[in-house]
Amino acid sequence: MMLYEDINKPGHFNEVGYYKSLKDYKRSEKAIQSDPAQSKLIQEWKSILKGPPKVSIYQKRTADL
């Protein structure tokens, strides 16, 4: 996980999670939903946000040569 602060908007952040595979990402998401401890942490985190988090999923692509 990496946390980036927008230099043009102090106090605005992007958190980026890096996963080895889409399968690992999905396993992590399932753990958040099914593990009470993880669920509680996510709810606490969401409670300090001004609105719901926006989630985007990107995949690394290699150029065809």
Number of C-alpha atoms within 10 A of each C-alpha: 7 8 10 10 12 11 9 7 8 8 8 10 12 12 10 13 10 11 13 7 11 13 10 12 15 12 11 14 12 11 14 16 13 11 10 11 11 15 14 13 12 13 10 11 11 13 11 8 9 7 8 8 10 6 8 6 8 8 8 6 6 6 5 4 3
